[in-house]
Amino acid sequence: MSQSARDDAFYMARAVQLAANGRYTTDPNPRVGCVLVRDGVIIGEGWHQQAGFAHAEVAALNSVANAQGATAYVTLEPCSHFGRTPPCCDALIKAGVRRVVAAMADPNPLVAGQGLARLKAAGCEVQVGVLAADAQALNRGFIKRMTGQGPWVRSKLAMSLDGRTACASGESQWITAAPARADVHRLRAESSAILTGVNTVLADDPSLNARVDFPVLQPIRVVLDTHLQTPPTARMAALSGRSLILTCSDDAAKQQRLQAAGFEVYRLPDKNARLDLSEVMRFLADQQINEVLVEAGAVLNGALLAENLVDEIVVYMAPSILGDQGRGLFHLPQALAMADKKELQLLDVRQVGGDLRLTLRPHDKI
């Protein structure tokens, strides 16, 4: 690797680090960082903090008096369209930036190479692809949604050493210890939405919010409720932010009661008398949801896995035994032989307090 390539990687790594500052606040926008360098010295930095705020490039330009002749390292192609803010490529051109290094092109159809083309037409030197994998990992949900594949879906589960999520009675609090539960709240904080089923609402009355000690844009709460069984008194209805119920029911009276309690109720297509999960994902993408965290029981987790809608699985495993009468993780009634098993790739294992956190990906998503 040449010295110039090493320098590009070094400064882009800093831009990726800056972009990660927006992990909990930028939805539905991507997480983007920008570094301005001139004569081998960083002269300005910026990152996108929140939708409607300055984009990373403008934040970096605002941090320096003069960017003339500088190189801009940005984790995503500078935008070329008017949204809530003006085009970033125009700001870079106006500032006299000489060279722009982007980690990746913007998958947003409103940009999709147009920002890079405009920079080139203005005489800027442009390079794309430096630390692309690192930039893509920060924005998996945004990329997937913008390419028409729906949101990034992560299932979170907690289990005993023998693979049980609850006792036979249904009691499940708490399988894991406090450090693992705090880690789950960080997963919630970086998610656009938390998805659960009505059975979980009836059994646990969950809040489905992120309880963390740093600034966060609270995730949207989404309940799949085919027959509108959710009680209007459910805890999440009284919380700030959006709580959605997706249903197949046409019962107008139930819909009105839930809406009066604070829920948004949407009628979606059904499949075999249940919500069509592919339609659910399309709806969530239309709501500009990038990343979905599934916190549900075996039935919904099994259905999502069976329909190849799960991108990642995070399992917290406690060093305890619940016995063979306990409840399992995935309800897969069609898995009757070894040939029917779902293959997973183990991506990461780490200890969280006294528990283990396993991160896995279905083989059909690799």
C-alpha positions as CSV (number, residue, x, y, z in Angstrom):
1,M,0.0,0.0,0.0
2,S,1.4,3.4,-0.9
3,Q,1.8,6.2,1.6
4,S,-1.0,8.2,0.0
5,A,-3.3,5.2,0.3
6,R,-2.3,4.7,4.0
7,D,-3.0,8.4,4.6
8,D,-6.5,8.1,3.0
9,A,-7.3,5.1,5.2
10,F,-6.1,6.9,8.3
11,Y,-8.3,10.0,7.7
12,M,-11.3,7.9,6.6
13,A,-11.0,5.9,9.8
14,R,-11.4,9.1,11.7
15,A,-14.4,10.0,9.6
16,V,-16.0,6.6,10.4
17,Q,-15.3,7.2,14.1
18,L,-17.1,10.5,13.9
19,A,-20.0,9.0,12.0
20,A,-20.5,6.5,14.8
21,N,-21.4,9.5,17.1
22,G,-24.8,9.5,15.4
23,R,-25.6,5.9,16.0
24,Y,-28.5,6.8,18.3
25,T,-29.9,10.0,16.8
26,T,-29.8,10.3,13.0
27,D,-32.8,8.2,12.0
28,P,-34.1,8.1,9.3
29,N,-30.9,9.6,7.9
30,P,-27.6,7.7,7.6
31,R,-24.7,8.1,10.0
32,V,-22.1,10.2,8.3
33,G,-18.8,11.7,9.3
34,C,-16.4,14.1,7.5
35,V,-12.8,15.1,8.0
36,L,-11.1,18.1,6.3
37,V,-7.4,17.7,5.7
38,R,-4.9,20.2,4.2
39,D,-1.1,19.7,4.0
40,G,-1.3,16.6,6.1
41,V,-3.1,18.3,9.0
42,I,-6.8,17.8,10.0
43,I,-8.3,21.3,9.9
44,G,-12.0,20.5,10.4
45,E,-14.3,17.7,11.5
46,G,-18.0,17.1,11.6
47,W,-20.7,14.5,11.8
48,H,-24.5,14.4,11.2
49,Q,-26.2,14.6,14.5
50,Q,-29.9,14.5,13.7
51,A,-32.4,14.8,10.8
52,G,-32.8,18.4,10.0
53,F,-29.4,19.4,11.4
54,A,-26.4,20.1,9.3
55,H,-25.0,17.2,7.3
56,A,-21.5,16.0,8.2
57,E,-19.8,18.0,5.4
58,V,-21.4,21.2,6.3
59,A,-20.7,20.7,10.0
60,A,-17.0,20.1,9.1
61,L,-16.9,23.2,6.9
62,N,-18.5,25.3,9.7
63,S,-15.7,24.2,12.0
64,V,-13.0,25.8,10.0
65,A,-12.5,29.4,8.7
66,N,-11.1,28.4,5.3
67,A,-11.3,25.0,3.5
68,Q,-9.7,26.2,0.3
69,G,-7.6,23.5,-1.3
70,A,-8.5,20.9,1.4
71,T,-9.3,17.2,0.9
72,A,-12.7,16.1,2.4
73,Y,-12.9,12.6,3.7
74,V,-16.6,11.6,4.0
75,T,-18.1,8.2,4.8
76,L,-21.0,8.6,2.3
77,E,-21.2,10.4,-1.1
78,P,-22.1,14.1,-0.6
79,C,-25.8,14.6,-1.3
80,S,-26.9,16.5,-4.5
81,H,-30.5,17.3,-3.7
82,F,-32.5,19.6,-1.5
83,G,-34.1,17.9,1.5
84,R,-34.3,19.6,4.8
85,T,-30.9,21.1,4.0
86,P,-29.2,22.2,0.8
87,P,-26.9,19.9,-1.3
88,C,-23.6,19.1,0.4
89,C,-21.7,18.8,-2.9
90,D,-22.5,22.5,-3.6
91,A,-21.2,23.5,-0.2
92,L,-17.9,21.6,-0.8
93,I,-17.5,23.2,-4.2
94,K,-18.2,26.7,-2.9
95,A,-15.7,26.2,-0.1
96,G,-13.0,25.4,-2.6
97,V,-12.4,21.8,-1.6
98,R,-9.8,20.3,-4.0
99,R,-10.4,16.6,-3.5
100,V,-13.2,14.5,-2.1
101,V,-12.7,10.9,-0.8
102,A,-15.9,9.0,-0.2
103,A,-16.1,5.6,1.5
104,M,-19.1,4.6,-0.6
105,A,-21.7,5.9,-3.1
106,D,-25.1,6.9,-1.7
107,P,-27.7,4.2,-2.3
108,N,-30.5,6.9,-2.1
109,P,-32.0,7.1,-5.6
110,L,-32.2,10.9,-5.1
111,V,-28.3,10.9,-5.0
112,A,-26.9,7.6,-6.5
113,G,-23.8,9.0,-8.0
114,Q,-25.1,12.5,-8.9
115,G,-23.2,14.1,-6.0
116,L,-19.9,12.6,-7.2
117,A,-20.7,13.6,-10.8
118,R,-21.4,17.2,-9.8
119,L,-18.1,17.4,-7.8
120,K,-16.1,16.0,-10.8
121,A,-17.8,18.5,-13.2
122,A,-16.7,21.3,-10.9
123,G,-13.1,20.2,-11.1
124,C,-12.8,18.3,-7.8
125,E,-10.7,15.1,-7.7
126,V,-13.0,12.3,-6.5
127,Q,-12.2,8.9,-5.1
128,V,-14.6,6.3,-3.9
129,G,-14.2,3.0,-1.9
130,V,-11.8,3.8,1.0
131,L,-12.9,1.8,4.0
132,A,-16.2,1.0,2.3
133,A,-16.9,-2.0,4.5
134,D,-16.6,0.1,7.6
135,A,-19.0,2.7,6.3
136,Q,-21.5,0.1,5.1
137,A,-21.5,-1.6,8.5
138,L,-22.6,1.7,10.1
139,N,-25.6,2.1,7.8
140,R,-26.8,-1.5,7.1
141,G,-30.4,-0.5,7.6
142,F,-30.3,2.7,5.5
143,I,-28.6,0.8,2.7
144,K,-31.0,-2.1,2.7
145,R,-34.0,0.3,2.8
146,M,-32.7,2.5,0.0
147,T,-32.1,-0.5,-2.2
148,G,-35.7,-1.6,-1.9
149,Q,-35.1,-4.6,0.4
150,G,-36.9,-3.3,3.5
151,P,-35.3,-2.6,6.9
152,W,-32.5,-4.4,8.6
153,V,-34.1,-7.0,11.0
154,R,-32.3,-8.1,14.1
155,S,-33.9,-10.6,16.5
156,K,-32.9,-10.4,20.1
157,L,-33.4,-13.3,22.4
158,A,-32.4,-14.4,25.9
159,M,-32.0,-18.0,26.8
160,S,-30.7,-20.5,29.4
161,L,-27.8,-22.8,28.7
162,D,-30.3,-25.4,27.5
163,G,-32.0,-23.0,25.0
164,R,-35.1,-22.0,27.0
165,T,-36.5,-18.5,26.9
166,A,-39.0,-19.0,29.8
167,C,-40.2,-21.6,32.3
168,A,-43.1,-23.8,31.4
169,S,-45.4,-21.4,33.3
170,G,-44.2,-18.6,31.0
171,E,-42.2,-16.8,33.7
172,S,-39.1,-15.3,32.0
173,Q,-37.9,-12.4,34.2
174,W,-35.0,-12.5,34.5
175,I,-33.0,-15.1,32.6
176,T,-30.0,-12.9,32.2
177,A,-28.3,-10.5,34.7
178,A,-28.3,-6.7,34.8
179,P,-25.3,-6.1,32.5
180,A,-26.9,-8.1,29.7
181,R,-30.2,-6.2,30.1
182,A,-28.3,-2.9,30.0
183,D,-26.7,-4.1,26.7
184,V,-30.2,-4.8,25.3
185,H,-31.1,-1.2,26.0
186,R,-28.2,0.0,23.9
187,L,-29.5,-2.3,21.1
188,R,-32.9,-0.7,21.5
189,A,-31.3,2.8,21.4
190,E,-29.6,2.2,18.0
191,S,-32.8,0.7,16.5
192,S,-35.4,2.6,14.5
193,A,-38.2,0.5,15.7
194,I,-38.9,-2.4,18.2
195,L,-41.2,-5.1,16.9
196,T,-43.2,-7.5,19.0
197,G,-46.3,-9.6,18.9
198,V,-49.6,-9.2,20.7
199,N,-48.9,-12.3,22.9
200,T,-45.9,-10.5,24.3
201,V,-48.0,-7.4,25.0
202,L,-50.6,-9.5,26.8
203,A,-48.1,-11.5,28.8
204,D,-45.6,-8.8,29.8
205,D,-47.1,-5.3,29.0
206,P,-43.7,-4.1,27.9
207,S,-42.7,-0.4,27.4
208,L,-40.3,-1.2,24.5
209,N,-38.3,2.0,25.1
210,A,-34.5,2.6,25.4
211,R,-33.6,3.3,29.0
212,V,-30.0,4.7,28.6
213,D,-28.0,7.5,30.1
214,F,-27.1,9.3,26.8
215,P,-29.2,11.2,24.2
216,V,-31.3,9.0,22.0
217,L,-34.0,9.2,19.5
218,Q,-36.5,6.7,21.0
219,P,-37.5,3.8,18.7
220,I,-40.9,3.5,17.2
221,R,-42.9,0.7,19.0
222,V,-44.7,-1.7,16.6
223,V,-47.1,-4.5,17.7
224,L,-48.3,-7.2,15.3
225,D,-51.9,-7.8,16.4
226,T,-54.0,-9.7,13.8
227,H,-57.3,-9.6,15.8
228,L,-56.8,-6.3,17.8
229,Q,-56.3,-8.0,21.2
230,T,-54.1,-5.2,22.5
231,P,-55.7,-3.5,25.6
232,P,-56.1,0.3,25.3
233,T,-54.5,0.4,28.8
234,A,-51.2,-1.1,27.5
235,R,-48.2,0.7,29.0
236,M,-46.6,1.8,25.8
237,A,-49.6,3.8,24.6
238,A,-49.0,6.3,27.3
239,L,-45.3,6.8,26.5
240,S,-44.0,9.7,24.3
241,G,-43.3,8.8,20.7
242,R,-45.1,6.6,18.3
243,S,-46.8,3.3,19.1
244,L,-48.1,1.4,16.1
245,I,-50.5,-1.5,15.9
246,L,-50.5,-3.5,12.6
247,T,-53.6,-5.6,12.1
248,C,-55.8,-7.6,9.7
249,S,-58.9,-6.7,11.6
250,D,-61.6,-4.4,10.2
251,D,-63.2,-3.9,13.6
252,A,-63.7,-0.1,13.6
253,A,-64.8,0.1,17.2
254,K,-61.6,-1.6,18.5
255,Q,-59.5,0.6,16.2
256,Q,-61.1,3.7,17.5
257,R,-60.6,2.7,21.1
258,L,-56.9,2.0,20.5
259,Q,-56.4,5.2,18.6
260,A,-58.1,7.1,21.4
261,A,-55.6,5.5,23.8
262,G,-52.7,6.8,21.8
263,F,-51.9,4.0,19.3
264,E,-51.7,4.4,15.5
265,V,-53.6,1.5,13.9
266,Y,-52.9,0.3,10.4
267,R,-54.8,-2.4,8.4
268,L,-52.3,-4.5,6.3
269,P,-52.9,-7.4,4.0
270,D,-53.2,-10.9,5.5
271,K,-51.7,-14.2,4.5
272,N,-53.4,-17.4,5.7
273,A,-55.6,-15.3,8.1
274,R,-52.5,-13.7,9.7
275,L,-50.5,-10.6,9.0
276,D,-48.3,-11.0,5.9
277,L,-44.8,-10.4,7.3
278,S,-43.4,-9.3,3.9
279,E,-46.1,-6.7,3.8
280,V,-45.2,-5.7,7.3
281,M,-41.6,-5.1,6.3
282,R,-42.6,-3.1,3.2
283,F,-44.8,-0.9,5.5
284,L,-42.0,-0.3,7.9
285,A,-39.7,0.7,5.1
286,D,-42.4,3.2,3.9
287,Q,-42.3,4.6,7.5
288,Q,-38.6,5.3,6.9
289,I,-37.5,2.7,9.4
290,N,-34.0,1.6,8.8
291,E,-33.3,-1.0,11.6
292,V,-35.9,-3.2,13.4
293,L,-35.2,-4.9,16.7
294,V,-37.5,-7.9,17.2
295,E,-38.3,-8.6,20.9
296,A,-40.9,-11.4,20.7
297,G,-41.8,-15.0,21.5
298,A,-41.1,-18.2,19.6
299,V,-44.0,-17.9,17.2
300,L,-43.2,-14.5,15.7
301,N,-39.4,-15.2,15.8
302,G,-40.0,-18.6,14.1
303,A,-42.3,-17.1,11.4
304,L,-39.8,-14.3,10.6
305,L,-36.9,-16.8,10.4
306,A,-38.9,-19.2,8.2
307,E,-39.7,-16.4,5.7
308,N,-36.0,-15.4,5.6
309,L,-36.8,-11.9,7.0
310,V,-34.2,-12.0,9.8
311,D,-30.8,-10.5,9.0
312,E,-29.1,-11.0,12.3
313,I,-29.7,-12.8,15.6
314,V,-28.4,-11.7,19.0
315,V,-28.7,-14.3,21.7
316,Y,-27.9,-13.6,25.4
317,M,-27.1,-16.9,27.0
318,A,-27.2,-17.3,30.8
319,P,-25.3,-20.0,32.7
320,S,-28.5,-21.6,34.0
321,I,-30.8,-24.5,33.3
322,L,-34.6,-24.3,32.9
323,G,-35.2,-27.9,31.9
324,D,-37.0,-29.5,29.0
325,Q,-40.4,-28.2,30.0
326,G,-39.3,-24.6,29.3
327,R,-40.1,-22.7,26.2
328,G,-37.9,-22.6,23.1
329,L,-36.6,-19.7,21.0
330,F,-38.2,-20.4,17.6
331,H,-41.4,-22.1,16.7
332,L,-40.6,-23.9,13.4
333,P,-43.4,-26.5,12.8
334,Q,-42.0,-27.4,9.4
335,A,-38.6,-28.3,10.7
336,L,-39.2,-32.1,11.1
337,A,-35.8,-33.5,9.9
338,M,-32.2,-32.5,10.0
339,A,-32.5,-31.3,6.4
340,D,-35.0,-28.7,7.6
341,K,-32.7,-27.0,10.1
342,K,-31.8,-23.4,9.8
343,E,-28.0,-22.9,9.4
344,L,-26.5,-19.9,11.1
345,Q,-23.0,-18.3,10.9
346,L,-21.5,-17.3,14.2
347,L,-20.1,-13.8,13.8
348,D,-19.2,-12.8,17.4
349,V,-19.0,-14.1,20.9
350,R,-18.4,-12.0,24.0
351,Q,-19.0,-12.0,27.7
352,V,-21.4,-9.4,29.1
353,G,-21.3,-9.6,32.8
354,G,-21.9,-13.3,33.7
355,D,-23.7,-14.0,30.4
356,L,-22.6,-14.6,26.9
357,R,-23.7,-12.6,23.9
358,L,-23.8,-14.5,20.6
359,T,-24.2,-12.7,17.3
360,L,-25.2,-14.8,14.3
361,R,-26.4,-14.5,10.8
362,P,-28.6,-16.9,8.8
363,H,-26.7,-18.5,6.0
364,D,-29.1,-17.2,3.4
365,K,-28.1,-13.7,4.4
366,I,-24.4,-14.2,3.9
